[in-house]
Amino acid sequence: MSTTSDASPDENPPAGSPDASPPAAQTATDAPPTSAAPAKSGGADGRTRSGWWPLLTRLHFYAGILVAPFLLVAALTGLAYTAVPQLDQLVYGDQLRVERVGDEPRPLTEQIVAARTAHPEGVIASVVPPDEPDHTTKVVLSVPELAEQDKQRTVYVDPYTAEVRGALTTWFGSTPLATWLDDLHRHLHLGETGRLYSELAASWLWVLVLGGLLLWFGRRRTYAGGSKRNTVLPERGARGVRRSRGFHAVTGVWISVGLLALSVTGLTWSTHAGERITDLRTSLSAYAPELETTASAGTGSSGHDHSGGESTGEDATEGGLPEGLSIDRILDKARAAGLDGPVEISTPADDKSTWTVAQTDGLWPVHKDQAAIDPHSGEVTSRVDWADHPTLAKLSTLGVAAHMGTLFGLANQIVLAVIALGLTVGIVLGYRTWWQRRPTRADRRAWVGRPPARGTWRKLPWPALAVVVPLTIAVGWAVPLLGWSLLGFLVLDGALGLIQRQRATRSTAGA
């Protein structure tokens, strides 16, 4: 949510804390006679509340200063990715759409023959019939030189004329432009090393959001004029640093749920934290059941070369499909089994495997049923329905779809764009708040505001430390980049503090 601390160290603590003073407008007769008692108690509660606040402020301040640049890059690249569906239609409209919608589409077999005649390289991996009347059919080819990059060649065919509209190099169905923007968002086109930037941003984002919320709601009575309205809306009449801080915090409040969701789903794709999440999901059996694709006994040779080599001219003429039922019959069998809507038809992996038909409708409510169909008998030999997925597997699928902007269509894209813009504005206002808090007196002028003081953890009582330290270690293990970056900061900060103390000691001794 926030990127800098909400107050300088010399500003007032939140109302109600042990260090808080009564508001200026309050008189002695307005306050209950015992109002000061909790602040003077000196008990564990007072120590905890006064100790947590500076620790949280310092953590939020430095986390924001150091991680905000990574978050800004993630926000801007993510903003660009939200427009992928519209950009695809703009750039690749000739391949994705037909010139004229006909009365009746040609058989898939005929369309595949046309695609293979134009592109005999590789083998057929799958076929995606059009999900809208004005969309083209996608014939996906596995080509050896592209397979090394996890990419394929997709041939686009007019379903009404069987005319080849073009071909693109795709990555899991994504166009070249979508792939480029996805790589930019995930790793800045720097490969595995570049993925550290996005993982660092996702690792710290939830810490910043939760810390910012605690700081803002804790300071509401002091800095929002005691009004609940000013907790979620900018304060009227605020000026200077108070105005910037208010807009910074309120922006974060409004987009906090979205940011937390993006942080969690982003970590599932990360390198290091992603491994931890994978292990956890495996131990909890939180993956979808696997579809059994072994064909029934007696299935003959497919006559289809899946070695990845060049297809022969005869294969291209026949479409390069396995022997047995035609792909049109396979699709009919899948429709009869209830797999309606958009589907992807995958060819058998070898002569002992089945066809696979999978629903691909990612809009809410999603349709993700799969069926394995024997290439000779047309029998549905195995099936995995969306209802069979464990709850955690469903949540993971839905979360990823929402992160990518596909779960609710255009509405999902708009929400993601608003979150990305809100995060960008929050970061800019956070840095502006830091700059506005700078000392301006001639004898203490500085470029930016003073950072929170060191040693805030010493104000925590031992019981609190006994919980915080193990919890921090556990979180650092679960989210390694968060743990390592926090440890690196603590070591560097400790070294700088030691140097400053030594300089102060020498200065005092010299005086």
Helices and strands as residue ranges (DSSP letters): H 37-40, H 44-81, H 84-91, H 93-96, H 108-118, E 123-128, E 137-142, H 144-147, E 152-157, E 164-170, H 176-187, H 191-218, H 220-223, H 229-232, H 240-268, H 272-283, H 313-318, H 327-336, E 343-346, E 355-359, E 370-373, E 380-384, G 386-388, H 391-404, H 410-436, G 456-459, H 462-478, H 480-510
